[in-house]
Amino acid sequence: MIDGVVVTPLRQFFDERGKVMHMLREDFPVFSRFGEIYFSCTFPGVVKAWHLHTRMTLNYAVIHGQIKCVLYDDRPDSSSYGQIEEFFMSPENYFLLTVPPLVWNGWKGIGTTEAIVANCATLPHDSGEIKRKSPFDSSIPYNWNVDHR
């Protein structure tokens, strides 16, 4: 696992009326502070990558659809330097993915419907603390194509 990344299993509560999906509670070990919550909608086949935050911690959960979320650690002093991780996220594979500052991340909408990614970030959006790269930037050794092993 990339240093500082945490996967927290989440619960869904079903009854005849529907369901409730937990995302983040202040008593979760990964909770540090509240900055903002937003929802990012992604169409199937679309890649939203790459970005990193210099100070913000991200807490992702997918409440609708499916994504392949990819992380890349290029922090020179990290024990997981150079490591890439993939996470397949959906309501059927429901968990909270906590991404620390300075880890490159992005995702691809997979499946047949729009995906909705909820993010409970530790800081309000600040364009001055985010860095971006093209999804196909060669400095990140990742290929977004489907792998038919």
PAMARSE-77135 format. One record per residue: residue in three letters; x, y, z of N, C-alpha, C, CB in turn. Coordinates in steps of 0.2 Angstrom, whole numbers, padded with zeros to 4 digits, always signed. Glycine has a CB too. Layout:
AlaXYZXYZXYZXYZ ...
This chain:
Met+0004-0006+0000+0000+0000+0000+0004+0006+0000-0005+0000+0006 Ile+0002+0011-0004+0006+0018-0004+0006+0021+0003+0003+0022-0009 Asp+0011+0023+0006+0012+0026+0012+0007+0031+0013+0019+0028+0013 Gly+0003+0031+0019-0002+0036+0020-0009+0035+0018+0000+0042+0018 Val-0010+0030+0013-0016+0028+0010-0020+0024+0015-0015+0025+0003 Val-0026+0025+0016-0030+0020+0020-0036+0018+0017-0031+0024+0027 Val-0038+0012+0017-0044+0009+0015-0049+0008+0021-0043+0003+0010 Thr-0054+0011+0021-0059+0009+0027-0065+0006+0024-0061+0016+0031 Pro-0067+0000+0026-0073-0003+0024-0079+0001+0026-0074-0010+0026 Leu-0084+0002+0022-0090+0006+0024-0096+0001+0024-0091+0012+0019 Arg-0101+0004+0028-0107+0000+0028-0113+0003+0024-0109-0001+0036 Gln-0117-0001+0022-0124+0001+0019-0129-0003+0023-0124-0001+0011 Phe-0134+0001+0024-0140-0002+0028-0146-0002+0024-0141+0003+0034 Phe-0149-0008+0022-0154-0009+0018-0161-0010+0021-0153-0014+0013 Asp-0166-0008+0019-0173-0010+0021-0178-0009+0015-0175-0006+0027 Glu-0184-0010+0016-0189-0010+0011-0190-0003+0008-0195-0013+0013 Arg-0187+0002+0011-0188+0009+0009-0182+0011+0004-0188+0014+0015 Gly-0176+0007+0005-0170+0009+0001-0164+0008+0005-0170+0017-0001 Lys-0159+0012+0006-0153+0011+0010-0150+0018+0012-0148+0007+0005 Val-0146+0017+0017-0142+0022+0019-0134+0020+0018-0143+0024+0027 Met-0130+0025+0016-0123+0023+0015-0119+0027+0019-0121+0024+0007 His-0115+0024+0024-0111+0028+0028-0105+0030+0023-0108+0024+0034 Met-0102+0036+0025-0096+0038+0021-0090+0040+0026-0097+0044+0017 Leu-0091+0045+0031-0086+0047+0035-0089+0050+0042-0081+0052+0032 Arg-0086+0047+0047-0089+0050+0054-0083+0053+0057-0092+0044+0058 Glu-0084+0057+0062-0079+0061+0066-0075+0056+0070-0082+0066+0070 Asp-0078+0050+0072-0075+0045+0076-0071+0040+0072-0080+0042+0080 Phe-0071+0040+0065-0067+0036+0061-0059+0038+0062-0069+0037+0053 Pro-0055+0033+0063-0048+0035+0064-0045+0039+0058-0044+0028+0064 Val-0048+0039+0052-0045+0043+0047-0047+0050+0047-0046+0040+0040 Phe-0052+0052+0051-0055+0059+0051-0050+0063+0054-0062+0059+0054 Ser-0049+0069+0051-0044+0074+0054-0048+0081+0055-0038+0075+0050 Arg-0051+0083+0049-0055+0089+0050-0060+0089+0044-0050+0095+0050 Phe-0064+0094+0044-0069+0095+0038-0067+0101+0034-0076+0095+0041 Gly-0066+0101+0028-0065+0106+0024-0071+0108+0019-0059+0106+0019 Glu-0073+0102+0015-0079+0103+0011-0081+0096+0008-0078+0108+0005 Ile-0087+0095+0006-0089+0089+0003-0091+0091-0004-0095+0085+0007 Tyr-0089+0087-0009-0092+0088-0016-0092+0082-0019-0087+0093-0020 Phe-0096+0082-0025-0097+0076-0029-0095+0077-0036-0105+0074-0029 Ser-0091+0073-0038-0088+0073-0045-0091+0068-0049-0080+0072-0045 Cys-0095+0070-0055-0098+0065-0059-0094+0064-0065-0105+0068-0061 Thr-0093+0057-0067-0089+0055-0072-0093+0050-0077-0082+0052-0070 Phe-0093+0052-0083-0096+0047-0088-0091+0041-0090-0097+0051-0095 Pro-0094+0036-0092-0091+0030-0093-0085+0031-0099-0095+0024-0096 Gly-0079+0029-0097-0074+0029-0102-0070+0036-0101-0076+0029-0109 Val-0072+0040-0097-0069+0047-0096-0063+0046-0091-0074+0052-0095 Val-0058+0049-0092-0052+0049-0087-0052+0056-0084-0045+0047-0090 Lys-0052+0056-0077-0051+0063-0074-0044+0062-0070-0057+0064-0069 Ala-0039+0064-0073-0032+0063-0070-0028+0068-0073-0030+0056-0070 Trp-0022+0069-0071-0019+0068-0064-0019+0074-0060-0012+0065-0064 His-0020+0073-0053-0019+0079-0049-0017+0077-0042-0026+0083-0048 Leu-0014+0082-0039-0012+0081-0032-0013+0087-0028-0004+0078-0031 His-0014+0086-0022-0015+0092-0017-0009+0092-0013-0021+0091-0013 Thr-0006+0098-0011+0000+0099-0007-0002+0099+0000+0003+0106-0009 Arg-0008+0101+0002-0010+0101+0009-0016+0097+0011-0011+0108+0012 Met-0020+0096+0006-0027+0093+0007-0027+0085+0007-0032+0095+0002 Thr-0030+0082+0012-0031+0075+0012-0038+0074+0009-0031+0072+0019 Leu-0039+0069+0004-0045+0067+0001-0048+0061+0004-0044+0066-0007 Asn-0054+0061+0004-0058+0055+0007-0063+0053+0001-0061+0056+0014 Tyr-0062+0048-0003-0066+0046-0008-0071+0040-0007-0062+0045-0015 Ala-0077+0041-0009-0082+0035-0009-0086+0036-0015-0086+0035-0002 Val-0087+0030-0018-0092+0030-0025-0099+0028-0023-0089+0025-0030 Ile-0103+0033-0024-0110+0031-0022-0115+0029-0027-0113+0038-0019 His-0112+0030-0034-0116+0027-0039-0111+0026-0045-0121+0033-0042 Gly-0112+0021-0049-0108+0019-0054-0101+0016-0052-0106+0025-0059 Gln-0096+0016-0056-0090+0012-0055-0084+0017-0058-0090+0005-0058 Ile-0079+0016-0054-0073+0020-0056-0067+0015-0055-0072+0026-0053 Lys-0061+0016-0059-0055+0014-0057-0051+0019-0055-0051+0010-0063 Cys-0049+0020-0048-0046+0025-0045-0038+0023-0045-0048+0027-0038 Val-0034+0027-0047-0027+0026-0048-0023+0031-0044-0024+0025-0055 Leu-0018+0028-0040-0014+0033-0036-0006+0031-0038-0014+0031-0028 Tyr-0002+0037-0038+0005+0036-0039+0009+0040-0034+0006+0038-0047 Asp+0014+0037-0031+0018+0040-0026+0025+0042-0029+0019+0035-0020 Asp+0026+0049-0030+0032+0051-0033+0036+0055-0027+0032+0055-0039 Arg+0034+0054-0021+0037+0058-0015+0044+0054-0014+0033+0058-0009 Pro+0049+0058-0015+0056+0055-0015+0058+0052-0008+0061+0060-0016 Asp+0055+0054-0003+0057+0052+0004+0052+0046+0006+0057+0057+0009 Ser+0047+0044+0002+0042+0040+0004+0044+0033+0004+0036+0041+0000 Ser+0042+0028+0008+0044+0021+0008+0041+0018+0002+0042+0018+0014 Ser+0036+0021-0001+0032+0018-0007+0034+0022-0013+0025+0018-0005 Tyr+0039+0025-0013+0041+0029-0019+0041+0025-0026+0048+0032-0018 Gly+0037+0028-0031+0037+0024-0037+0031+0019-0038+0043+0021-0039 Gln+0028+0018-0032+0022+0013-0032+0016+0016-0035+0021+0011-0025 Ile+0012+0012-0039+0006+0013-0042+0001+0008-0039+0006+0013-0050 Glu-0005+0011-0037-0011+0007-0035-0017+0008-0038-0011+0007-0027 Glu-0021+0003-0040-0027+0003-0043-0033+0001-0038-0028-0001-0049 Phe-0038+0005-0038-0044+0003-0033-0050+0003-0038-0044+0008-0027 Phe-0054-0002-0038-0060-0002-0041-0066-0001-0036-0061-0009-0045 Met-0069+0005-0037-0074+0008-0032-0081+0008-0035-0071+0014-0030 Ser-0086+0006-0031-0093+0006-0033-0097+0005-0027-0094+0001-0039 Pro-0104+0006-0027-0108+0004-0021-0107-0004-0020-0115+0006-0023 Glu-0106-0008-0025-0105-0015-0024-0098-0017-0020-0106-0019-0030 Asn-0093-0012-0021-0087-0013-0018-0086-0006-0014-0081-0014-0023 Tyr-0089-0006-0009-0090+0001-0005-0085+0002+0000-0097+0001-0003 Phe-0081+0007+0000-0076+0008+0005-0074+0016+0004-0070+0004+0004 Leu-0071+0018+0009-0068+0025+0009-0061+0024+0008-0069+0029+0016 Leu-0058+0028+0003-0051+0029+0001-0048+0035+0003-0050+0027-0007 Thr-0044+0035+0008-0041+0041+0010-0034+0042+0007-0040+0041+0018 Val-0033+0048+0004-0027+0049+0000-0024+0055+0003-0029+0051-0008 Pro-0017+0054+0005-0014+0060+0009-0011+0065+0004-0008+0057+0013 Pro-0009+0071+0006-0007+0076+0002+0000+0073-0002-0005+0082+0006 Leu+0001+0076-0008+0007+0074-0012+0007+0068-0016+0013+0075-0008 Val+0001+0064-0016+0000+0058-0020-0004+0059-0026-0003+0052-0015 Trp-0001+0058-0032-0005+0059-0038-0011+0054-0038+0000+0058-0044 Asn-0016+0057-0040-0022+0053-0041-0027+0055-0046-0026+0053-0034 Gly-0031+0050-0048-0036+0051-0054-0040+0045-0055-0033+0053-0060 Trp-0045+0045-0059-0049+0039-0060-0052+0039-0067-0055+0039-0055 Lys-0054+0033-0069-0058+0032-0075-0065+0030-0074-0054+0028-0080 Gly-0070+0033-0077-0077+0030-0076-0077+0023-0080-0082+0035-0079 Ile-0079+0018-0077-0080+0011-0080-0087+0009-0079-0075+0006-0077 Gly-0089+0004-0083-0096+0002-0082-0100+0005-0088-0099+0003-0076 Thr-0106+0006-0087-0111+0008-0092-0115+0015-0090-0116+0003-0094 Thr-0114+0017-0084-0117+0023-0081-0113+0028-0078-0123+0021-0076 Glu-0115+0034-0078-0111+0039-0074-0109+0037-0067-0115+0046-0074 Ala-0103+0039-0065-0101+0037-0058-0101+0044-0054-0094+0034-0058 Ile-0103+0043-0048-0103+0049-0044-0098+0047-0038-0110+0050-0041 Val-0093+0051-0038-0088+0051-0033-0089+0056-0027-0081+0051-0036 Ala-0090+0054-0021-0090+0059-0016-0084+0060-0013-0096+0057-0010 Asn-0082+0066-0011-0075+0068-0008-0077+0072-0002-0070+0071-0013 Cys-0075+0070+0004-0075+0074+0010-0068+0076+0011-0078+0070+0016 Ala-0066+0082+0009-0059+0084+0009-0058+0088+0016-0058+0089+0003 Thr-0052+0088+0018-0050+0091+0024-0049+0099+0024-0043+0088+0026 Leu-0049+0102+0017-0049+0109+0017-0054+0111+0011-0041+0111+0015 Pro-0056+0117+0011-0060+0120+0006-0056+0120+0000-0063+0127+0007 His-0059+0120-0006-0055+0120-0013-0050+0126-0013-0059+0120-0019 Asp-0044+0126-0015-0039+0131-0015-0035+0130-0021-0035+0132-0009 Ser-0036+0133-0027-0033+0132-0033-0025+0132-0032-0035+0136-0039 Gly-0023+0136-0027-0016+0137-0026-0012+0131-0023-0015+0143-0022 Glu-0016+0126-0021-0013+0120-0018-0014+0114-0022-0015+0119-0011 Ile-0016+0114-0028-0017+0109-0032-0012+0109-0038-0025+0108-0035 Lys-0010+0103-0040-0006+0103-0046-0009+0098-0051+0002+0100-0044 Arg-0008+0099-0057-0012+0095-0062-0007+0092-0068-0018+0098-0065 Lys-0008+0086-0070-0005+0084-0076-0010+0081-0081+0001+0079-0074 Ser-0008+0080-0087-0012+0076-0092-0013+0069-0090-0009+0077-0099 Pro-0019+0066-0091-0019+0059-0090-0014+0054-0093-0026+0056-0092 Phe-0011+0057-0098-0006+0053-0102+0001+0056-0102-0008+0054-0110 Asp+0002+0060-0096+0009+0063-0095+0014+0057-0094+0009+0067-0089 Ser+0019+0057-0097+0024+0051-0097+0028+0051-0091+0029+0052-0103 Ser+0028+0056-0086+0031+0056-0080+0028+0051-0075+0032+0063-0077 Ile+0021+0049-0076+0018+0044-0072+0017+0038-0076+0011+0047-0070 Pro+0020+0033-0074+0021+0026-0078+0014+0022-0078+0026+0022-0076 Tyr+0009+0025-0081+0002+0022-0081-0001+0022-0087-0002+0025-0075 Asn-0004+0017-0089-0008+0017-0095-0016+0016-0094-0006+0011-0100 Trp-0020+0020-0096-0027+0020-0094-0031+0015-0098-0030+0027-0095 Asn-0028+0012-0103-0032+0007-0107-0034+0001-0103-0027+0005-0113 Val-0039-0003-0106-0041-0009-0102-0036-0014-0104-0048-0011-0105 Asp-0034-0018-0098-0029-0023-0099-0033-0030-0099-0024-0023-0092 His-0033-0033-0105-0036-0039-0106-0032-0045-0105-0039-0040-0113 Arg-0029-0046-0099-0024-0051-0097-0027-0058-0098-0022-0051-0090 
